[in-house]
Amino acid sequence: MIQARLAIQRVARRLWSSLDIHALRGRLRRVNRRARNHLVGSLAPLVIRMWMRTLRIRWSGDGIQRKPQASGGRIYVLWHEKLLVFVDSHRNIEARMLISSHGDGEMLARIGSRFGFKPMRGSSTRGGTRALREFLRDARSGFDYGLTPDGPRGPRHEFKSGAIYFASRSGLPIVPTTVSYSKCHRLRTWDQFIIPRLFARGVVQFGEEIVVPPKLDADGLEQWRERLEAQLKDISEDTDARFEALYREGIPQRKGLTLQNGPRR
């Protein structure tokens, strides 16, 4: 009996020593992440839709109306903390959205798909070149694009050059976009992500279309990067400062106005 017990213990020790604990923990993390992505990706769109329906949103700015000669999509740039407004303004029109290739990106991609977006995976730190090539191949489709130039992990309000490069190579105009709310929560994340409170008022301001010169070199990209960063900061500060006036003058979102573009028929 004692010998049998000792033999079982020796076998158990050998099995334990043969296990790669770090690999096992890694597998468990991946399983947990997939389960979380599936659960949140399924439930979050329902919550977001109900939440956004309580808001009173108005649109303002020169960028609401497309130029008569426009023949394609636009590139909407907004700070990462305000991404939720693009999900609402461009829902169900197959707009393209750049989503991080990191683990959390899968969850965001699922949410975006439920709102009628076409997520494209990539970022400045992983998969960015592949995503940019896909963007350029897709640029003539006529659909709009949403980019957060300080994403996916910051630094906050630092405009990276990816959107400038895409605009320079595709010929699509850039529209600086921002939103302000009468009441909101800020999460304790790197970007201080904004979530409007229930029944809050909101103003979405679309800046004037900006056409970037074609085939910019490195110096040109940097000059336009600085210019666009300043303009996005300016329109964000202006919307915060003139919130009440912009809200009074703005166009109610639910009066049939749409930013829909899409392929020319």
C-alpha positions, -999 to 999 in steps of 0.1 A, spaced: 0 0 0 28 24 9 48 15 -21 17 21 -44 12 55 -28 49 64 -33 47 53 -69 16 75 -75 34 104 -59 64 99 -82 42 98 -113 24 129 -101 57 148 -96 70 138 -130 37 150 -146 38 183 -127 75 189 -136 67 182 -173 41 209 -174 50 243 -188 32 266 -163 39 298 -182 25 282 -214 -6 270 -195 -12 304 -180 -9 319 -215 -34 295 -229 -59 303 -201 -55 340 -207 -62 336 -244 -93 315 -236 -105 341 -211 -98 369 -237 -118 351 -264 -147 345 -240 -147 381 -229 -145 394 -265 -174 372 -275 -195 382 -246 -188 420 -247 -190 420 -285 -225 405 -283 -239 426 -255 -222 460 -258 -239 470 -291 -273 465 -274 -263 486 -244 -247 513 -266 -278 516 -289 -301 520 -259 -277 544 -242 -272 566 -273 -310 568 -279 -313 588 -247 -290 615 -259 -299 647 -277 -272 651 -304 -268 680 -328 -244 684 -357 -225 715 -365 -196 727 -387 -186 732 -423 -179 695 -427 -215 684 -425 -220 691 -462 -199 674 -488 -185 695 -516 -205 692 -548 -175 679 -568 -167 652 -542 -166 618 -558 -154 595 -530 -153 590 -493 -137 610 -466 -113 604 -438 -127 614 -404 -100 620 -378 -109 623 -341 -91 617 -308 -94 582 -295 -113 593 -264 -142 604 -287 -144 573 -308 -180 565 -296 -194 594 -316 -181 580 -349 -198 547 -341 -230 566 -338 -227 590 -367 -216 564 -393 -236 534 -382 -250 510 -408 -233 526 -439 -203 503 -441 -178 529 -431 -143 516 -426 -127 518 -392 -91 510 -382 -91 487 -352 -60 477 -332 -44 443 -338 -39 439 -301 -61 416 -280 -87 442 -271 -91 450 -308 -110 418 -314 -137 430 -290 -139 464 -307 -140 448 -341 -170 427 -331 -188 458 -318 -180 477 -349 -193 449 -371 -226 449 -352 -230 486 -360 -225 480 -397 -188 490 -400 -161 471 -418 -133 468 -393 -97 468 -407 -71 455 -383 -38 472 -377 -22 501 -357 10 521 -355 26 493 -335 13 461 -351 0 453 -385 -1 490 -396 15 485 -430 -9 457 -439 -39 478 -428 -26 508 -448 -22 487 -480 -58 474 -475 -70 510 -470 -53 521 -502 -68 492 -522 -102 501 -508 -99 539 -512 -119 541 -545 -149 522 -530 -165 555 -520 -169 547 -483 -158 568 -454 -130 560 -430 -126 567 -393 -91 571 -378 -80 579 -343 -45 595 -349 -35 591 -313 -45 555 -310 -44 527 -301 -22 535 -270 -12 571 -272 4 594 -263 -29 612 -259 -36 639 -284 -4 632 -304 -13 631 -341 6 603 -358 13 605 -395 -7 575 -407 -38 595 -416 -17 621 -435 1 593 -455 -32 577 -463 -48 610 -475 -17 619 -495 -17 586 -513 -54 582 -518 -65 617 -525 -93 616 -500 -100 647 -479 -96 647 -441 -124 660 -419 -113 669 -383 -142 657 -360 -149 662 -324 -178 660 -299 -187 676 -266 -213 666 -241 -232 686 -214 -225 658 -190 -201 628 -193 -179 604 -175 -141 600 -182 -126 565 -178 -93 561 -160 -76 550 -193 -46 564 -211 -70 584 -234 -95 594 -207 -122 578 -228 -155 598 -228 -189 582 -221 -218 606 -222 -243 604 -193 -278 593 -199 -300 620 -214 -271 643 -220 -269 668 -248 -241 666 -273 -226 686 -302 -207 669 -330 -186 694 -349 -172 685 -383 -144 707 -396 -139 718 -432 -125 693 -456 -87 694 -458 -70 682 -490 -35 670 -484 -10 673 -513 -2 641 -531 29 619 -525 43 639 -496 79 631 -486 90 627 -449 93 665 -443 60 671 -459 43 645 -438 57 660 -406 46 695 -416 11 683 -423 11 662 -392 18 692 -371 -9 712 -390 -36 686 -385 -27 680 -349 -31 718 -342 -64 719 -361 -79 689 -343 -69 704 -310 -84 738 -320 -118 724 -331 -120 703 -299 -113 733 -277 -137 754 -298 -165 729 -294 -160 727 -256 -159 765 -253 -189 773 -275 -210 742 -266 -242 761 -258 -241 783 -289 -233 754 -312 -261 733 -296 -286 760 -302 -275 765 -338 -269 728 -346 -290 704 -367 -308 677 -347 -293 644 -357 -326 626 -358 -342 648 -384 -332 626 -413 -297 641 -418 -271 615 -427 -234 615 -435 -239 585 -457 -217 583 -487 -209 549 -502 -202 539 -538 -216 560 -566 -243 541 -585 
